[in-house]
């Protein structure tokens, strides 16, 4: 048996599409095939496949993306399209591809990786951990937020990169784990997945402060994207959505897990569902920690912590790291080659990702036994990790 891992090109387009359509149970109409080929060509993506006896057996794609953590932009490899023909499953082919792409992402300087799991427990074995949840509201018309007067203007608009992206980016910098969307991402991904109407909110100075992309069908209003930069924008956009009450029976929207809409409603008894959404992995821990925006010290002092990190699938992350966090939140990171005089905080790479993305707090994971160390040391880490909402209003 001949087995080989290959970087796939457009010459293997038919092989890739055939496997993807089978694995994810969809079919691309002939009239859309040229459009799919164009997106494959133009998206910045590395596609890897395992060939067995010159037949594509398994594949995945690594999208060249960027995300915001603490308002800073990080290079991120987005894992997508993981698929295997049934006759080659449970032979470790996906594991081989994941190990290979971790090395490739490290070489490209992608210190983070995100993916949408088919099974969370599977990817946890390889160091990915849940970093964000989605909350879904299903609101009957009579329970929608009360309409109110607002200053400013709601304006119907085209779904254009030039108009919407500046608003979106300002919002994305305020949460952890949102994408820095390119023009191609808007043109190929957003336009195809988030169809319907677009409105923006302009404040009294004519400055855009929010937008909504939504669709009405079968007496339901589906909000595909709700972005607000101010409380005034939030209220105005909800008042606008409430104007559809005569033509809908309910509204559905997906928001960040800590969204507080229900509390603001006259009758908060609406249907809410929270589910884990995307997973994150630290690909290369040393450069990631060096760039990580820690919380500035309220006392003006430096914090020195030693992390003992376990990562069996990326050996360059294994070991002891001294992290010296300056008063301004910048960090100096040094790998320690031998014994250390200080007590370490012991953590797996997945738990560390959950902490540094802001999904879980250090003290909480200490309580669960997912990190170990002296409580006083964990409390120091707790003070230096910023509290931030995690949210990803995208899919790949």
C-alpha positions as CSV (number, residue, x, y, z in Angstrom):
1,X,0.0,0.0,0.0
2,X,1.4,3.4,-1.0
3,X,0.4,6.3,1.3
4,X,1.4,9.9,0.7
5,X,0.3,13.3,2.2
6,X,0.0,15.9,-0.6
7,X,-0.7,19.6,-0.8
8,X,-3.7,19.6,-3.1
9,X,-4.1,22.0,-6.0
10,X,-6.8,22.8,-8.5
11,X,-5.7,19.7,-10.4
12,X,-7.3,17.7,-7.7
13,X,-10.5,19.9,-7.6
14,X,-12.8,17.1,-8.8
15,X,-11.3,14.7,-6.1
16,X,-11.8,17.2,-3.4
17,X,-15.4,18.1,-4.4
18,X,-16.4,14.5,-4.8
19,X,-15.3,13.6,-1.3
20,X,-16.7,16.8,0.3
21,X,-20.2,16.3,-1.3
22,X,-20.3,12.7,-0.1
23,X,-19.0,13.4,3.4
24,X,-21.2,16.5,4.1
25,X,-24.2,15.3,2.1
26,X,-24.7,18.1,-0.3
27,X,-24.6,18.5,-4.1
28,X,-23.3,21.4,-6.1
29,X,-25.6,22.1,-9.1
30,X,-23.7,22.1,-12.4
31,X,-24.5,25.9,-12.8
32,X,-22.7,26.6,-9.5
33,X,-19.7,24.5,-10.1
34,X,-17.7,27.3,-11.8
35,X,-18.5,29.6,-8.9
36,X,-17.2,26.9,-6.4
37,X,-14.0,26.5,-8.5
38,X,-13.5,30.3,-8.5
39,X,-13.8,30.4,-4.7
40,X,-11.4,27.5,-4.3
41,X,-8.9,29.3,-6.5
42,X,-9.2,32.8,-4.8
43,X,-9.4,31.9,-1.1
44,X,-6.1,31.8,0.7
45,X,-6.2,28.2,1.8
46,X,-3.9,25.2,2.0
47,X,-5.6,22.0,1.3
48,X,-4.0,18.7,2.3
49,X,-4.9,15.2,1.4
50,X,-3.8,11.7,2.2
51,X,-3.6,9.5,-1.0
52,X,-3.6,5.8,-0.7
53,X,-2.6,4.0,-3.9
54,X,-3.1,7.3,-5.7
55,X,-6.7,7.7,-4.5
56,X,-7.7,10.6,-2.3
57,X,-8.6,8.9,1.1
58,X,-8.9,11.9,3.5
59,X,-8.6,15.6,3.3
60,X,-8.8,18.9,5.2
61,X,-8.3,22.6,4.5
62,X,-6.4,25.2,6.5
63,X,-7.9,28.7,5.8
64,X,-5.4,31.6,6.1
65,X,-7.3,33.8,8.6
66,X,-6.8,36.3,11.3
67,X,-8.7,36.8,14.6
68,X,-8.8,39.3,17.4
69,X,-7.8,38.5,21.0
70,X,-7.9,41.5,23.3
71,X,-8.2,43.8,20.4
72,X,-4.9,42.4,18.9
73,X,-4.8,40.7,15.5
74,X,-3.4,37.2,15.5
75,X,-2.7,34.9,12.5
76,X,-5.0,31.9,12.7
77,X,-5.4,28.7,10.7
78,X,-9.0,27.7,10.3
79,X,-9.4,24.0,9.9
80,X,-12.3,23.0,7.7
81,X,-13.6,20.3,5.4
82,X,-12.2,17.4,7.4
83,X,-13.5,14.3,5.6
84,X,-12.6,10.7,4.8
85,X,-14.1,8.1,2.6
86,X,-15.7,5.3,4.7
87,X,-13.4,2.6,3.6
88,X,-10.4,4.6,5.0
89,X,-12.0,5.7,8.3
90,X,-10.6,4.7,11.7
91,X,-7.1,4.2,10.3
92,X,-5.6,7.4,11.8
93,X,-5.6,9.4,8.6
94,X,-7.2,12.5,10.1
95,X,-4.8,12.3,13.0
96,X,-1.9,12.3,10.5
97,X,-3.3,15.3,8.7
98,X,-3.8,17.3,12.0
99,X,-0.3,16.6,13.1
100,X,1.0,17.6,9.7
101,X,-1.0,20.8,9.6
102,X,0.0,21.8,13.1
103,X,3.6,21.8,11.8
104,X,2.6,23.7,8.7
105,X,0.7,26.4,10.7
106,X,3.6,26.8,13.0
107,X,5.9,27.4,10.0
108,X,3.5,30.0,8.7
109,X,3.4,31.9,12.0
110,X,-0.3,31.0,12.7
111,X,-0.1,30.8,16.5
112,X,-3.8,29.9,16.8
113,X,-6.2,27.5,15.1
114,X,-10.0,27.4,15.1
115,X,-12.4,24.7,13.9
116,X,-16.0,23.7,14.1
117,X,-16.1,20.1,15.5
118,X,-18.3,17.3,14.3
119,X,-17.4,15.7,17.7
120,X,-15.9,17.8,20.5
121,X,-14.3,14.9,22.3
122,X,-12.4,13.9,19.1
123,X,-10.7,17.2,18.7
124,X,-10.0,17.6,22.4
125,X,-7.7,14.6,22.1
126,X,-5.5,16.7,19.7
127,X,-5.4,19.9,21.8
128,X,-8.4,21.9,20.6
129,X,-10.8,23.1,23.2
130,X,-14.2,24.9,23.1
131,X,-13.7,28.7,23.1
132,X,-17.1,30.1,22.3
133,X,-20.8,29.3,22.7
134,X,-23.8,30.5,20.7
135,X,-27.0,31.5,22.3
136,X,-30.1,31.2,20.2
137,X,-33.2,33.3,20.9
138,X,-36.6,32.3,19.5
139,X,-38.9,35.1,20.3
140,X,-42.6,35.1,19.7
141,X,-43.9,38.4,18.1
142,X,-45.7,39.5,21.3
143,X,-42.5,39.2,23.3
144,X,-40.2,41.2,21.1
145,X,-38.4,44.2,22.7
146,X,-40.8,47.2,23.0
147,X,-40.5,49.7,20.2
148,X,-39.1,53.0,21.3
149,X,-38.3,56.4,19.8
150,X,-34.6,56.9,19.0
151,X,-32.4,59.6,17.6
152,X,-30.6,58.8,14.4
153,X,-31.7,57.1,11.2
154,X,-32.2,53.5,10.0
155,X,-31.2,53.2,6.4
156,X,-31.6,50.3,4.0
157,X,-28.3,49.4,2.3
158,X,-26.5,47.0,0.1
159,X,-24.5,44.2,1.8
160,X,-21.1,45.7,0.8
161,X,-17.6,45.2,2.2
162,X,-16.8,48.9,2.0
163,X,-19.9,49.9,4.0
164,X,-20.3,47.2,6.6
165,X,-16.7,46.0,7.3
166,X,-15.6,49.2,9.2
167,X,-18.6,48.8,11.6
168,X,-17.9,45.0,11.9
169,X,-14.2,45.4,12.6
170,X,-14.8,47.9,15.3
171,X,-17.1,45.4,17.0
172,X,-14.8,42.4,16.3
173,X,-12.0,44.1,18.2
174,X,-14.2,44.3,21.3
175,X,-14.7,40.5,21.6
176,X,-12.3,37.6,21.5
177,X,-12.3,35.1,18.6
178,X,-14.1,37.1,15.9
179,X,-12.5,37.1,12.4
180,X,-10.8,39.9,10.7
181,X,-12.8,39.5,7.5
182,X,-11.3,40.2,4.1
183,X,-13.1,41.5,1.1
184,X,-13.1,38.0,-0.4
185,X,-14.6,36.6,2.9
186,X,-17.5,39.1,2.5
187,X,-17.9,38.4,-1.2
188,X,-17.8,34.6,-1.0
189,X,-18.8,33.6,2.5
190,X,-21.1,36.3,3.9
191,X,-23.0,36.9,0.7
192,X,-23.7,33.2,0.2
193,X,-24.7,32.4,3.8
194,X,-26.4,35.6,5.0
195,X,-28.9,36.5,2.3
196,X,-31.8,39.0,2.7
197,X,-32.1,42.6,3.7
198,X,-29.4,44.9,5.2
199,X,-30.0,48.0,7.3
200,X,-27.6,50.3,9.0
201,X,-28.1,52.7,11.9
202,X,-26.6,56.2,11.6
203,X,-26.4,58.4,14.7
204,X,-27.4,62.1,14.6
205,X,-23.9,63.0,13.2
206,X,-24.5,60.6,10.3
207,X,-21.9,58.1,11.6
208,X,-22.8,54.4,11.2
209,X,-23.0,52.7,14.6
210,X,-24.5,49.3,13.7
211,X,-26.2,47.1,11.2
212,X,-28.5,44.1,10.8
213,X,-28.6,41.5,8.1
214,X,-31.9,39.6,8.2
215,X,-34.3,37.6,6.1
216,X,-38.1,37.1,6.3
217,X,-39.7,33.9,5.1
218,X,-42.7,31.8,6.1
219,X,-43.7,34.3,8.7
220,X,-40.3,34.0,10.5
221,X,-37.6,36.7,10.7
222,X,-34.1,35.3,10.8
223,X,-31.4,37.7,12.0
224,X,-28.2,36.6,10.3
225,X,-26.0,39.3,11.9
226,X,-26.7,42.0,14.5
227,X,-23.8,44.3,15.1
228,X,-24.1,47.3,17.4
229,X,-21.3,49.7,18.6
230,X,-23.5,51.7,21.0
231,X,-26.5,51.2,23.3
232,X,-28.3,53.7,21.1
233,X,-27.7,51.6,18.0
234,X,-28.8,48.4,19.8
235,X,-32.1,50.0,20.8
236,X,-32.7,51.5,17.4
237,X,-32.1,48.3,15.5
238,X,-34.3,46.3,17.8
239,X,-37.1,48.9,17.4
240,X,-36.7,48.5,13.7
241,X,-37.0,44.7,13.9
242,X,-40.1,45.1,15.9
243,X,-41.7,47.0,13.0
244,X,-42.1,43.6,11.3
245,X,-44.6,42.4,13.9
246,X,-47.5,42.3,11.5
247,X,-45.8,40.0,9.0
248,X,-44.1,37.5,11.4
249,X,-45.0,35.1,14.1
250,X,-41.5,34.8,15.6
251,X,-37.9,36.0,15.4
252,X,-34.7,33.9,15.6
253,X,-31.3,35.3,16.3
254,X,-27.9,33.9,17.4
255,X,-25.8,36.0,19.8
256,X,-22.9,35.7,22.2
257,X,-23.6,33.5,25.2
258,X,-23.5,36.4,27.7
259,X,-26.0,38.5,25.7
260,X,-28.4,40.2,28.1
261,X,-31.4,40.8,26.0
262,X,-33.8,38.7,28.1
263,X,-33.2,40.8,31.2
264,X,-34.2,43.9,29.3
265,X,-37.5,42.5,28.0
266,X,-40.9,43.3,29.7
267,X,-41.5,39.5,29.7
268,X,-38.1,37.7,29.8
269,X,-39.7,34.2,29.3
270,X,-38.5,33.6,25.8
271,X,-36.9,30.5,24.4
272,X,-33.1,30.5,24.9
273,X,-30.7,27.7,23.9
274,X,-26.9,27.8,24.5
275,X,-24.6,25.3,22.7
276,X,-20.9,25.0,22.3
277,X,-19.9,26.3,18.9
278,X,-16.2,26.6,17.8
279,X,-12.9,25.2,19.3
280,X,-9.5,26.9,19.5
281,X,-6.0,25.6,19.8
282,X,-2.7,27.3,20.6
283,X,-0.4,26.2,17.8
284,X,2.8,27.8,19.0
285,X,2.6,28.8,22.7
286,X,5.8,30.8,23.0
287,X,5.2,33.4,20.3
288,X,1.5,33.5,21.2
289,X,2.3,34.3,24.9
290,X,4.8,37.0,23.8
291,X,2.1,38.8,21.8
292,X,-0.8,38.1,24.2
293,X,-2.3,41.4,25.6
294,X,-2.4,40.6,29.3
295,X,-4.3,42.9,31.7
296,X,-2.3,45.9,32.9
297,X,-1.4,45.7,36.6
298,X,-3.5,47.9,38.9
299,X,-0.6,48.1,41.3
300,X,2.0,48.8,38.7
301,X,4.0,45.7,39.5
302,X,5.3,42.9,37.4
303,X,3.9,39.3,37.6
304,X,6.2,36.3,37.1
305,X,4.6,32.9,36.5
306,X,5.9,29.6,35.4
307,X,3.7,27.5,33.2
308,X,4.3,23.7,32.9
309,X,2.5,22.9,29.6
310,X,1.6,19.5,28.3
311,X,1.0,19.0,24.6
312,X,1.6,15.6,23.3
313,X,0.7,16.5,19.7
314,X,2.9,19.6,19.4
315,X,6.2,18.8,21.2
316,X,7.5,22.3,20.8
317,X,4.8,23.5,23.3
318,X,5.8,20.9,25.9
319,X,7.8,22.1,29.0
320,X,8.4,24.9,31.4
321,X,7.9,28.5,30.4
322,X,8.7,31.6,32.5
323,X,6.2,34.3,31.7
324,X,7.1,37.8,33.0
325,X,4.1,40.1,32.6
326,X,5.0,43.8,32.8
327,X,2.8,46.4,34.4
328,X,1.5,47.5,31.0
329,X,0.4,43.9,30.1
330,X,3.3,43.0,27.7
331,X,5.0,39.7,28.3
332,X,8.5,38.3,28.2
333,X,8.5,34.6,27.7
334,X,11.5,32.2,28.2
335,X,11.6,28.5,27.8
336,X,13.3,26.9,30.9
337,X,15.6,24.0,30.1
338,X,15.9,22.5,33.6
339,X,14.5,22.6,37.1
340,X,13.0,25.8,38.4
341,X,13.0,27.3,41.9
342,X,9.4,28.6,41.5
343,X,6.2,26.5,41.7
344,X,4.6,26.1,38.3
345,X,1.0,26.2,37.1
346,X,0.5,22.9,35.3
347,X,-1.9,23.0,32.4
348,X,-2.7,21.2,29.2
349,X,-2.6,23.1,25.9
350,X,-6.5,22.9,25.6
351,X,-7.1,24.4,29.1
352,X,-4.6,27.1,28.4
353,X,-6.5,28.0,25.2
354,X,-9.8,28.2,27.1
355,X,-8.2,30.6,29.6
356,X,-6.4,32.9,27.2
357,X,-9.3,33.2,24.8
358,X,-11.5,34.3,27.8
359,X,-13.9,31.3,27.6
360,X,-13.0,30.0,31.1
361,X,-11.4,31.7,34.1
362,X,-8.2,30.2,35.7
363,X,-9.9,29.9,39.1
364,X,-12.8,27.9,37.6
365,X,-10.4,25.5,35.9
366,X,-8.5,25.1,39.1
367,X,-11.7,24.1,40.8
368,X,-12.4,21.6,38.1
369,X,-8.9,20.1,38.4
370,X,-8.1,21.0,34.8
371,X,-5.1,23.1,35.8
372,X,-3.0,22.5,39.0
373,X,-1.0,24.9,41.1
374,X,-0.9,26.9,44.3
375,X,-4.1,29.0,44.6
376,X,-2.1,32.2,45.1
377,X,-0.3,31.7,41.7
378,X,-3.6,30.9,39.9
379,X,-5.1,34.1,41.5
380,X,-2.2,36.1,40.0
381,X,-2.9,34.6,36.6
382,X,-6.6,35.4,37.2
383,X,-5.8,39.1,37.7
384,X,-3.7,39.3,34.5
385,X,-6.1,37.6,32.1
386,X,-8.6,40.1,30.7
387,X,-12.3,39.4,31.1
388,X,-13.7,39.4,27.6
389,X,-16.7,38.0,25.7
390,X,-15.9,35.3,23.2
391,X,-18.0,35.3,20.0
392,X,-17.7,34.2,16.4
393,X,-20.5,35.4,14.1
394,X,-19.1,33.2,11.3
395,X,-18.9,29.6,10.1
396,X,-16.3,27.7,8.1
